[in-house]
Amino acid sequence: MKDIVIVIPAYNPSKKLIELVDSLILLNFSKIIIVNDGSIKGKSIFRTVKEKPECLILEYKENKGKGYALKYAINYYLENLKNNYKGIVSVDADYQHLPNDVLNIALRLLGNQDSLILGIRDFYEKGVPTPNRFGNRLTSFIFKLLYGENIKDTQTGLRGIPNRYLNLCLEASGKRFEFEMNMLIKFVKQKINIIQIPIETVYYKRGESKFNKWIDSILIYKVIFTEYIKFLLSSLICSFLDIILFTTFLNIFSNLNNNLKIILGTFISRIIADFFNFNINKNFVFISHENSKKIFCKYYLLSFSKMLTSASLVLIFHNLFNNCSETVLKIIVDVFIYLISYKIQKKYIFKT
């Protein structure tokens, strides 16, 4: 396997790292980069693997996290090795990824230079700890809901990445385990093909993993929800503006009949608020590089549909519930419209 470089980030590794490296060498991997992520322990282990001609040790003094270590190795690869190889396969140092699975990912990578290759664990297998099973299934569900891609194992560390996409990996933020989630989101947003390969599911005793279930889980979910939170803030700001304008125009048109007052107030306030919302969503939330005029037209087509739906529903509900404030009804209606609007804007307008 002379066309693929193995990258192993390692922090305070056990002897499993030596076993892993020896097994990979037996499978004819000729270049293995091991990143010493500021380890305090395991110096003898790094010395042992360093003596092997297939291994290259990159190191720095302070522990910075798995994401930093992976990007450090990718930077080195791009500057020194890229012309001699076709891509890298990232592998965890704790022997959680079996050598034959690593080989399968590498072989698939060689034949699919336009794809990201993921080694996918089966969380339905017996012996998988319940928190791991639940956590991974929940994360996959949320990822699909927000990003539209069914990734069965979003936190897998076994990944095959061709040369053409390594710079894209460097654009992903994060120094710890959240980097791998950011990387996935980058690939999905760029509409890059993702191939998922089943691998053996291996779990070791508690304490061997460097994954902090609280800190790293919070960071990962923060990454997943970042875009949605920004969209929520954008929507809240513009909804607040919309409600203020709507209430203002109700007073301005107070001499008109109730139905006409609601319709005019809804349409005028929404047109103004949506102008601000469009610019915030394009430049801050979805960061779209689509042609502004083209998506502006699509956005206002959606906006018109939202206005029509909002005005119609507020009008219908107000006639059904005479004692309820028009403003309160509008808030309730617009919450449901907001949820639908997020998916439409993401997939069809800003195309991220």
C-alpha positions in Angstrom: 0.0 0.0 0.0 2.5 2.6 -1.2 0.1 5.2 -2.5 -1.6 6.0 0.9 -0.2 7.6 4.0 -1.6 6.6 7.4 -2.0 9.5 10.0 -2.3 8.6 13.7 -2.8 11.3 16.2 -1.6 10.1 19.6 -1.8 11.4 23.2 -0.3 9.4 26.0 -0.6 6.2 24.0 -0.5 2.6 25.3 1.4 -0.3 23.8 -1.6 -0.8 21.5 0.0 1.9 19.3 3.0 -0.3 18.7 0.7 -3.3 17.9 -1.3 -1.1 15.5 1.8 0.2 13.7 3.3 -3.3 13.4 0.1 -4.7 11.9 -0.1 -1.9 9.4 3.5 -2.5 8.3 2.6 -6.1 7.7 -0.1 -4.9 5.4 2.6 -3.1 3.4 1.8 0.5 4.4 5.1 2.2 3.8 4.5 5.6 5.3 2.9 6.1 8.7 2.8 9.6 10.3 2.3 9.6 14.0 1.6 12.9 15.7 2.7 13.1 19.3 0.1 15.5 20.6 2.1 16.8 23.6 2.1 13.5 25.4 3.2 13.4 29.0 3.4 9.6 29.1 4.5 7.0 26.5 7.9 8.3 25.6 9.3 4.8 25.2 6.4 3.9 22.9 7.2 6.9 20.6 10.9 5.9 20.6 10.0 2.3 19.6 7.8 3.3 16.7 10.3 6.0 15.6 12.9 3.3 15.0 10.7 1.7 12.3 11.7 3.1 8.9 8.0 3.3 7.8 7.2 5.7 10.6 7.6 9.5 10.9 7.0 11.2 14.2 5.7 14.7 14.3 5.6 16.3 17.7 5.1 19.5 19.8 5.3 20.0 23.5 1.8 21.1 24.6 -1.3 18.9 24.2 -3.6 20.7 21.7 -6.3 18.1 20.8 -7.0 15.5 18.1 -8.3 18.1 15.6 -5.1 20.1 15.9 -3.0 17.0 15.6 -4.8 15.9 12.4 -4.4 19.4 10.8 -0.8 19.5 11.8 -0.2 16.2 10.0 -2.2 17.3 6.9 -0.2 20.5 6.7 3.0 18.5 6.8 1.7 16.0 4.2 0.7 18.8 1.8 4.1 20.5 2.1 6.3 17.5 1.9 4.5 14.3 0.6 1.5 15.2 -1.5 3.2 14.6 -4.9 4.2 11.0 -4.0 0.9 9.8 -2.6 -2.9 9.9 -3.4 -4.3 10.6 0.0 -4.3 9.9 3.7 -6.2 7.6 6.0 -6.7 8.8 9.6 -6.6 6.1 12.3 -7.1 6.2 16.1 -4.0 5.3 18.2 -5.9 2.9 20.6 -6.3 0.0 18.1 -10.1 0.8 17.9 -9.7 0.5 14.1 -8.6 -2.9 13.1 -5.8 -3.2 10.5 -7.9 -5.0 7.9 -10.6 -2.2 8.2 -7.9 0.4 7.6 -6.7 -1.5 4.5 -10.3 -1.7 3.2 -10.7 2.1 3.6 -7.3 2.7 1.9 -8.3 0.4 -1.1 -11.6 2.2 -1.5 -9.9 5.5 -1.3 -7.6 4.6 -4.2 -10.6 3.7 -6.4 -12.6 6.8 -5.4 -10.5 9.9 -5.6 -13.6 12.1 -5.7 -15.0 10.9 -2.4 -14.6 11.0 1.4 -14.4 7.4 2.8 -15.8 6.8 6.3 -15.4 3.6 8.4 -18.8 3.1 9.9 -19.3 1.2 13.2 -22.6 -0.7 13.8 -24.1 0.6 17.0 -26.8 -2.1 17.0 -24.2 -4.8 17.7 -24.2 -6.6 21.1 -21.7 -5.3 23.5 -21.9 -1.6 22.4 -22.3 0.5 25.6 -25.8 2.0 25.9 -24.6 5.6 26.2 -22.4 5.2 23.1 -25.3 3.6 21.1 -27.8 6.3 22.2 -25.3 9.2 21.7 -24.2 8.2 18.2 -27.7 7.4 17.0 -29.0 10.8 18.4 -26.1 12.7 16.7 -26.7 10.9 13.4 -30.5 11.7 13.6 -29.8 15.4 14.3 -27.2 15.6 11.6 -29.6 14.2 9.0 -32.4 16.5 10.2 -30.2 19.7 9.9 -27.9 18.8 7.1 -29.8 16.3 5.0 -27.1 13.6 5.0 -27.6 10.2 6.6 -24.2 9.6 8.2 -24.5 6.5 10.3 -21.4 7.2 12.4 -20.6 10.9 12.6 -17.8 10.5 15.1 -15.7 7.8 13.3 -12.0 8.6 13.3 -11.3 6.2 10.4 -11.5 8.3 7.3 -9.9 8.2 3.9 -9.3 11.6 2.3 -7.9 12.1 -1.2 -5.4 14.8 -1.9 -7.9 17.1 -3.6 -9.9 17.6 -0.4 -7.2 18.0 2.2 -7.2 21.8 2.0 -10.9 21.7 2.6 -10.2 19.8 5.8 -7.8 22.5 6.9 -10.6 25.0 6.6 -12.7 23.1 9.2 -12.4 24.8 12.6 -11.8 23.0 15.9 -8.9 21.6 17.9 -10.5 18.7 19.7 -13.0 16.0 18.5 -15.3 18.7 17.2 -12.9 19.2 14.2 -14.1 15.9 12.7 -17.8 17.0 12.9 -16.8 20.4 11.3 -15.0 18.5 8.6 -18.1 16.4 7.9 -20.3 19.5 7.6 -17.8 21.0 5.2 -18.0 18.0 2.9 -21.8 17.8 3.1 -22.1 21.6 2.3 -19.7 21.2 -0.7 -21.9 18.3 -1.9 -18.9 15.9 -2.0 -19.7 12.3 -2.3 -19.4 10.3 1.0 -18.9 6.6 1.0 -19.6 4.7 4.2 -17.9 1.4 4.7 -18.9 -1.0 7.6 -16.1 -1.8 10.0 -15.7 -3.8 13.2 -17.1 -2.1 16.3 -14.4 -2.2 19.0 -14.7 -0.8 22.5 -12.1 -1.0 25.3 -12.5 -0.6 29.0 -13.4 2.7 30.5 -10.6 5.3 30.7 -8.7 4.3 27.6 -10.5 6.7 25.3 -9.3 10.3 25.2 -12.9 11.4 24.4 -14.3 13.5 27.3 -18.0 12.6 27.2 -19.1 16.0 28.6 -16.6 18.6 27.2 -16.3 16.9 23.8 -20.0 16.2 23.5 -20.8 19.8 24.2 -18.3 20.9 21.6 -19.7 18.5 19.0 -23.3 19.5 19.5 -22.2 23.2 19.4 -20.8 22.5 16.0 -23.9 20.7 14.8 -26.3 23.5 15.9 -24.1 26.5 15.1 -25.9 27.2 11.8 -29.3 26.5 13.2 -28.6 28.8 16.2 -27.5 31.6 13.9 -30.6 31.1 11.8 -32.7 31.2 15.0 -31.0 34.4 16.1 -31.5 36.0 12.7 -35.2 34.9 12.7 -35.8 36.2 16.2 -34.2 39.6 15.4 -36.3 39.9 12.2 -39.4 38.6 13.8 -39.0 41.1 16.6 -38.7 43.8 13.9 -41.7 42.3 12.0 -43.9 42.3 15.2 -43.0 45.9 16.0 -43.8 47.0 12.4 -47.0 44.9 12.3 -48.3 46.4 15.6 -47.3 49.9 14.3 -49.2 49.4 11.0 -52.2 48.1 12.9 -52.4 51.5 14.6 -51.7 53.4 11.4 -54.5 51.5 9.6 -56.8 51.5 12.6 -59.6 53.3 10.6 -59.8 50.4 8.1 -61.9 47.2 8.6 -60.2 44.5 10.7 -59.5 42.1 7.8 -57.9 44.7 5.6 -55.9 46.0 8.5 -54.4 42.6 9.3 -53.6 41.9 5.6 -51.9 45.3 5.0 -50.0 45.2 8.3 -48.7 41.7 7.6 -47.5 42.4 4.1 -45.8 45.7 4.7 -44.1 44.7 7.9 -42.9 41.4 6.4 -41.5 43.0 3.2 -39.3 45.4 5.3 -38.3 42.7 7.9 -37.4 40.2 5.2 -35.1 42.6 3.4 -33.0 42.6 6.6 -33.4 38.9 7.1 -32.2 38.1 3.5 -29.0 39.9 4.0 -28.3 38.4 7.4 -29.0 34.9 6.2 -26.9 35.2 3.1 -23.9 36.8 4.7 -23.9 35.5 8.2 -26.0 32.3 8.6 -25.6 30.3 5.4 -22.6 32.3 4.0 -23.8 31.6 0.5 -21.8 32.5 -2.6 -24.8 32.1 -5.0 -25.7 34.9 -7.3 -27.4 37.5 -5.2 -30.0 38.6 -7.7 -31.0 35.0 -8.4 -31.4 34.0 -4.8 -33.0 37.3 -3.9 -35.8 36.5 -6.3 -36.2 33.0 -4.9 -36.1 34.4 -1.3 -38.9 36.9 -2.0 -41.0 34.2 -3.7 -40.7 32.2 -0.5 -41.3 35.5 1.5 -44.5 36.1 -0.5 -45.6 32.6 0.3 -44.8 33.1 4.0 -46.7 36.4 4.0 -49.7 34.9 2.3 -49.7 31.9 4.7 -49.2 34.1 7.7 -51.9 36.6 6.9 -54.4 33.8 5.9 -53.8 31.8 9.1 -53.9 34.9 11.4 -57.1 36.0 9.7 -58.7 32.5 10.0 -57.7 32.1 13.7 -58.7 35.6 14.6 -62.2 34.9 13.2 -62.3 31.6 15.2 -60.9 33.1 18.4 -62.2 36.7 18.5 -60.9 37.4 22.0 -57.3 36.5 21.1 -54.8 39.3 20.1 -53.8 39.5 16.5 -50.2 39.9 17.6 -50.3 36.7 19.7 -51.8 34.7 16.9 -49.2 36.0 14.5 -46.4 34.9 16.8 -47.9 31.4 17.1 -48.4 31.1 13.3 -44.9 32.4 12.5 -43.2 29.8 14.7 -44.5 27.0 12.5 -43.7 29.0 9.3 -40.1 29.5 10.7 -39.4 25.8 11.1 -40.5 25.1 7.5 -38.6 28.1 6.2 -35.3 27.0 7.6 -35.3 23.8 5.6 -36.4 25.5 2.4 -33.8 28.3 2.6 -31.0 25.9 3.4 -31.8 23.4 0.6 -33.3 25.4 -2.2 -32.3 29.1 -1.8 -28.9 29.4 -0.2 -28.0 25.8 -1.2 -25.7 24.9 1.7 
